[in-house]
Amino acid sequence: MGTMLALAQLRKSYDDGRSFAVDGVGFEAAAGELVVLVGESGCGKTTTLKMINRLVEPTSGAIRIDGYDALQADPVQLRRSIGYVIQGVGLFPHMDVAQNVGIIPTLLGWEGRRVRRRVNELLELVDLDPDTYRHRMPAQLSGGQMQRVGFARALAAEPSLVLLDEPFGALDPITRDRLQLEFKQIQRQVGFAAVLVTHDMTEALLMADRIIALREGQVVASGTPHELLVSSEHGYVAGLLGAARRHAQGLAAIAAGEAKAPRP
């Protein structure tokens, strides 16, 4: 798999270098790989993600996307080439589903029939029947349906890289689980690289190909979910994983008929 994203010594300061929200972050994401950024609140996860598509401009460092220097690109054109999914979806309320999904290809100058064909393909991909949903307004959709439309919109211009900022956080548990599985299936099918920010360590462990743990703006650990689960060298990572471990132990205790499950 080729490298689609490479960050090197990425830094962000909001006070002219006196302190850094992100301080020397570097990692890579290959085609078809899902890299998950984790860490406590304020550790720099979302700032790092937003620097990749330059919603936040880096103070220093390097970002290469599919071999190209992202810091030399026009920021608007760069963002149109990268899929972006956020919590709450952010659909345009005055546009119907087809217009929301097709907005980036339309802005890129795609011919109308090509846009309509792409919209239909993507709605089918995210399990929304085009005839039923393409003309519905966002207010007529459930939360899960809106998130599916958000995924479709992020994939509309055939990006090689997709960024996701807590996209499952506002969903009910059943819808969340279903969409997590479906997103991974879509990624395997299409083959794009993805970077996901989450506070949910269980989500990170179950979805990630590789996990990057951040603390105070720096990478403190990196590895597969298995490697981080069995490692004992990073106390900070063990602390992040604590809730996921307790949940697993609690479910196992309940399944075994024990009177009391482990508590925090």
N, C-alpha and C positions, 0 to 999 in steps of 0.2 A: 504494500500500500504506500502511495506517495504521500509526502508531507503536504497538507493543505494549509496549515497554520503554524507559524513559528514566532514565538515571542522571545526577546532577549533583553535582559536588564531594563525591563519596563518600569518607569517611575512616574509618580504623579504627586506633585506638591501644590497645595493651595495657598501657600504663604511664602513664595519666593525661595523655596529650598530650606526653610528652617525646620520643617518636618515633612514626612512623606506618608500619604495615605496608601500608596503602593510603592514598594522599595526594592527594585531589582528582580521583579518577577520574570521568570522564563519557563516556557514549556512548549511542547509541540502537540499537534493533533493531526493524525493521519486520515486519509479518505476512509470513510466508513466507521471511524472511531468516535465514541462519545466520551469526552473528558468532562468530569464533574468537579467544580470548585466548591470546597466546603470550608467552614471555619465559623468562629463566633461572630456575632454582629459587630460591624466596624472593622473587620479584618482586611477589607479591600476586594472582596469577591466581585461585587457589582461594579465597582470602579474599574477593575481589570476588564470585565466583560465589555463595559461601555467604551473603554479605550480601543478595543479591537475594531469596532465600527465607527470610532471617533465621535460618538456622542459626548465623550469626554476626551479632550486633547491631551496626549501624554506630555509630560515635562521632558522626558528623555527616554531613550531606548529604541528598539526596533520591532516592527511588526511586518511580517511577510505572509501574504495570503496567496497560495498557489504559485509561489515563486516571485510575486511582485511586491514592491515596497509600498505598503498601504499608507505610509506617512507622506508619500509623494503624490498620492491619488487625490482627485477632487473628492471632498468628504461626502457630498450628496450622491455622486455616482458610486462611491464606495458603498454607502449604505444601501443603495438600490441593488447591489450585487450580493448582499449578505442577507440571509433570512434572519428575522428577529421576532421572537415570541416573548411576550411579557405576561405577568400575572394580571388578570383582568382583561386580557386580550387587546383592548384598545381599538375595536372596530369603529369605523366611521358611522355614527348613528343615522345619518341622512342618506347613506348608500345602502343598496340591497346587498345580498350575499355575493352575487356575481360581480358587482362593482367593487366590493371590498377585496375579493380574491384577485381580481384582474387589475387593480390599481397600479402596481409596479410595472407589469408588462406594458400597460397602456402608456405610462410615463416614459418607458424605454422606447416607445414608438412601434410596438408590435402591431401588425395588421389585425383588424377587428376579428376576422374569422379565426385567426391563430389564437387570439386572446380567449374567445368563446370556447374553442376546443380545449385549451389549457385549463380553463375554469371547470369545464365538465370533467376532465380527467382527474383533477385534484379533488373535486367534491366526491367522486367515486372512490378515490384513494383513501379519503378520511371517512368513508362510509356514510356519506350524505347524498341521497338521491338527487341528481341535478334538477330533474323535472319538479321535484317537491320543494327544494330549498333555494334554488338560485335567485328567485325573486322575493324571498322573504327579507324583512328588515331585521336588524339585530335585536330589536325589542321583542320580536316574535320567537326568539330562540331561547332554549335553556342554556344554563351555564356550560354544560358539556358540549352542546352544539356550537356555541360561540367559540369555545376553545378549539374545536375541530376546524372551524372557519379560520381561526388565527393560524393554525398549522398550515392549512391550505394556502393562505396568503403568503406565509413565510417561504413556501416552496415554489411560488408561482413563477419566478424568473429563473428557475433551475439553478439555484445557488450551489456552489461547492462547499459552503460553510453556513451553518445555522447556529445562532446564538439564542439561548433560552434563559430568561431570568424568572425563576420561581413560577413556571407556567402552570403547575398543577396545584399550587397552594390554596386556591380558593374553591376547589372542587370537593364535592362529597366523596367519601372513601371509595364507593363502588365505581363512580365515574372516573376518579383519579387513577385507580388501579387499571381500569380498562384502557384509558388513554396512554398511560405509561407503556403498557404492553404494545399498543398499536403504534406509538411513536417509534419504539425500537424496531418493530417490524418494517415500518416505512423506511427507517434509516438503512436497514439491511438491504431493502429492495432497491432504494435509490442510490445509496452509497456516498452521501455527503458526510463531511466531518461536522461534529457538533460540540459546543461547549455549553454546559448547563450549570447554572448557579442554584443551589438549594441549601436550606437550613435542615432539611430532613435527611438524617444519616441513613435511615432504612432505604429511602428512595435512592440515595447515592450508591449504596452497596448493591442494590438490585439492578440499577440501570447502567452503571458506569462500566466502561472498559478500563478506564484509569481514573484515579482520584487524585486531585491536587489539594492539599490542606494548606490553608493560609493562616498566618497569625501576625498581627500588627504589620500587614502589608508585605510580608515575606513568605516564600514557600518554605514550609518546615518539613513536609513529607510528600512523597509521590509514589504511587504504586497501584497495582490492581487491587480490587476489593479484597481478594484473598490475602495478598501480601500485607495489607494494612491490618486486617483482622488478626493475623497470626503474629505480627510484629510486636515486640515488647520494648522497642528502643525509643518510642515517641510517646511520652506520657500525655502530651497535649492531644494527640490523635486518639489515644485510649480514652481520654475524657470525652471527646466528641462521639466516640462509638459507644459510650456507656449506656445511653438510653436505648439504642438499638439492641444491645446485648440483653438488657433487662427485659425488653419487650419479648424477645425470643425466648428467654428463660421462663417468663411468665406464662406465655402461651403453652410451652412444653409442660409446665407444672399443671396448668389447667387441664390439658389433654390427658395427663397421667392421673388425674383425679385427686391431686394433692389438695389439702384443705386450704393452704395459703400459697399464693404465688409470690415470688420475690418482689419486694417493694424498693423504691429508690432509697 
